[in-house]
Amino acid sequence: LTVTPLGVDGAFVATDPGRRGELPPGVTPPYLLHVGDLHERRNLTMLIGAVLSARRQSKAAQSLSLVLVGTDLGVGDAVSAIAARAGAADAVVRLGSVNERRLRALYQGSVALAYPSFYEGFGLPLVEAMACGTPVIASNVASMPEVLGDAGILIDPRDEGAWTQAIVGLMNGGE
C-alpha cells in the first residue's frame, strides 16, 4: 500500500509580479478569488456580504471584487443579486471554468483566495493558492485547518464580521 498525498504540479508557482499572466476579460485588480463549483456549502452569500462591507469600511477596498471560478450549481445568481441590490454589481465577476494558465494568473494576481466553505473533503484550491504565493483566508472547519495549518487565516465560516476584518486587513497591507 502506497499513500500519495494530494498536491499540485509545477504549473502552480509563485512568480515575479512583473511577469504575471494575463487576466481574463472583466477581471481587474484588486480582487478576491474563489475557486470551486458554486453551491450552497461554499458559503458565497456570506462572502459577498463581507466583500461589500470591506468596500464600505476601507478606502483600499472600494473597488474590490469577488472573482468566482467554477461551475455554477445554483448560487451564482443569488451572489450577483446581493451585489446588485447593494449598488455594486461590479463586485462579482463570474468566470465559469478556466484553463490552468488563466487559473494560475488569477491566483498570482489576487489579493487572496477566499474559501469560506462549510465542508470540504480536502480543498485543493488552498494548496494551489499557497503554491502560487497567494494569501489564503479559509474556514476553520472540516479539512481546511489541516490543509492550511498556520500558513493562512482561518475564520469561522458564519462570522461575516471576522471575514470582513480579514479582508480589510489584507487590503491595508497586513493580516
C-alpha positions as CSV (number, residue, x, y, z in Angstrom):
1,L,0.0,0.0,0.0
2,T,1.4,3.4,-1.0
3,V,-0.2,6.6,0.2
4,T,0.2,9.5,-2.2
5,P,-0.9,12.8,-0.7
6,L,-2.7,15.4,-2.8
7,G,-0.6,18.2,-4.2
8,V,-0.1,20.4,-7.1
9,D,2.1,20.2,-10.1
10,G,4.7,22.7,-11.4
11,A,2.0,24.8,-13.1
12,F,1.1,26.5,-9.8
13,V,4.1,28.5,-8.8
14,A,4.9,32.0,-7.4
15,T,6.2,34.4,-10.0
16,D,7.7,37.8,-10.2
17,P,4.8,40.4,-10.0
18,G,6.1,41.9,-13.3
19,R,5.7,38.6,-15.1
20,R,2.3,37.5,-14.1
21,G,0.0,36.0,-16.7
22,E,-2.8,37.8,-18.4
23,L,-6.1,38.0,-16.5
24,P,-9.4,37.1,-18.2
25,P,-11.6,39.9,-19.6
26,G,-13.6,41.6,-16.9
27,V,-11.1,40.9,-14.1
28,T,-9.2,43.9,-12.7
29,P,-7.3,44.1,-9.5
30,P,-7.9,44.3,-6.7
31,Y,-9.9,41.1,-6.3
32,L,-10.5,38.2,-4.0
33,L,-10.6,34.8,-5.7
34,H,-12.8,31.8,-5.0
35,V,-12.1,28.6,-6.9
36,G,-14.6,25.7,-6.9
37,D,-18.1,24.9,-8.0
38,L,-20.7,27.5,-6.8
39,H,-23.1,25.8,-4.5
40,E,-24.6,26.3,-1.0
41,R,-21.8,24.6,1.0
42,R,-19.3,27.1,-0.3
43,N,-21.0,29.9,1.7
44,L,-20.6,32.5,-1.1
45,T,-23.6,34.6,0.0
46,M,-21.8,35.3,3.3
47,L,-18.5,36.0,1.4
48,I,-20.1,38.7,-0.9
49,G,-21.6,40.3,2.2
50,A,-18.1,40.5,3.7
51,V,-16.7,41.9,0.4
52,L,-19.4,44.6,0.3
53,S,-18.7,45.5,4.0
54,A,-15.0,45.7,3.3
55,R,-15.7,48.0,0.3
56,R,-17.6,50.4,2.7
57,Q,-15.0,50.2,5.5
58,S,-11.7,50.6,3.7
59,K,-10.7,53.1,1.0
60,A,-8.2,50.4,-0.2
61,A,-11.1,48.0,-0.8
62,Q,-13.6,50.4,-2.5
63,S,-13.1,48.7,-5.9
64,L,-12.5,45.2,-4.6
65,S,-14.4,42.4,-6.4
66,L,-15.0,38.8,-5.9
67,V,-13.9,36.6,-8.8
68,L,-15.7,33.3,-8.9
69,V,-14.1,30.4,-10.9
70,G,-16.2,27.2,-11.2
71,T,-19.4,25.8,-12.5
72,D,-22.5,27.4,-11.1
73,L,-24.6,24.8,-9.3
74,G,-27.3,27.2,-8.3
75,V,-26.0,30.1,-6.2
76,G,-24.2,32.4,-8.7
77,D,-27.4,34.4,-9.4
78,A,-28.0,34.9,-5.7
79,V,-24.5,36.1,-5.1
80,S,-24.7,38.5,-8.1
81,A,-28.1,39.7,-6.9
82,I,-26.8,40.6,-3.4
83,A,-24.1,42.8,-5.0
84,A,-26.6,44.4,-7.4
85,R,-29.0,45.2,-4.6
86,A,-26.2,46.9,-2.8
87,G,-25.5,49.1,-5.9
88,A,-22.2,47.2,-6.5
89,A,-22.9,44.8,-9.4
90,D,-19.2,45.2,-10.3
91,A,-18.3,43.4,-7.0
92,V,-18.9,40.0,-8.5
93,V,-17.2,38.5,-11.6
94,R,-18.3,35.0,-12.6
95,L,-15.9,33.3,-14.9
96,G,-17.1,29.7,-15.0
97,S,-14.3,27.2,-15.7
98,V,-10.9,28.5,-16.9
99,N,-7.8,26.7,-18.2
100,E,-4.8,26.1,-16.0
101,R,-2.8,29.1,-17.4
102,R,-5.6,31.5,-16.6
103,L,-6.2,30.0,-13.2
104,R,-2.5,30.4,-12.3
105,A,-2.7,34.1,-13.4
106,L,-5.8,34.6,-11.3
107,Y,-4.1,33.1,-8.2
108,Q,-1.0,35.2,-8.8
109,G,-2.9,38.4,-9.3
110,S,-5.4,38.1,-6.4
111,V,-5.4,39.8,-3.0
112,A,-6.2,36.3,-1.5
113,L,-8.0,33.1,-2.1
114,A,-11.2,33.2,-0.1
115,Y,-12.6,29.8,0.9
116,P,-15.5,30.1,3.4
117,S,-16.8,26.6,2.8
118,F,-18.8,24.8,5.5
119,Y,-17.3,21.5,4.4
120,E,-14.5,20.2,2.1
121,G,-13.0,16.8,1.9
122,F,-9.6,18.3,1.1
123,G,-9.7,21.8,-0.5
124,L,-7.2,21.6,-3.4
125,P,-7.5,25.3,-4.2
126,L,-5.9,26.1,-0.8
127,V,-2.8,24.2,-1.9
128,E,-2.8,25.7,-5.4
129,A,-3.0,29.2,-3.9
130,M,-0.2,28.6,-1.4
131,A,2.0,27.2,-4.2
132,C,1.4,30.4,-6.2
133,G,2.3,32.6,-3.1
134,T,-1.2,33.8,-2.7
135,P,-2.5,34.5,0.8
136,V,-5.4,32.3,1.9
137,I,-8.4,33.1,4.0
138,A,-10.4,29.9,4.8
139,S,-12.9,28.4,7.1
140,N,-11.7,27.0,10.4
141,V,-13.8,23.8,10.0
142,A,-13.6,20.4,8.3
143,S,-10.3,19.7,6.5
144,M,-9.2,23.4,5.9
145,P,-7.3,23.8,9.2
146,E,-5.3,20.6,8.5
147,V,-4.5,21.6,4.9
148,L,-3.7,25.3,5.6
149,G,-2.1,24.9,9.0
150,D,-0.6,28.2,10.1
151,A,0.1,29.3,6.6
152,G,-3.1,31.4,6.3
153,I,-6.0,33.0,8.0
154,L,-8.6,30.6,9.5
155,I,-12.1,32.0,10.4
156,D,-15.5,30.7,11.5
157,P,-17.5,30.4,8.2
158,R,-20.5,32.0,9.9
159,D,-18.7,35.1,11.2
160,E,-19.1,37.7,8.4
161,G,-17.6,40.4,10.6
162,A,-14.4,38.5,11.0
163,W,-14.2,37.8,7.3
164,T,-14.7,41.5,6.6
165,Q,-11.9,42.4,9.0
166,A,-9.5,39.8,7.5
167,I,-10.2,41.2,4.0
168,V,-9.7,44.8,5.2
169,G,-6.5,43.8,6.9
170,L,-5.1,42.2,3.7
171,M,-6.3,45.3,1.7
172,N,-4.5,47.6,4.1
173,G,-1.2,45.6,3.7
174,G,-1.3,43.2,6.7
175,E,-3.3,40.4,8.2
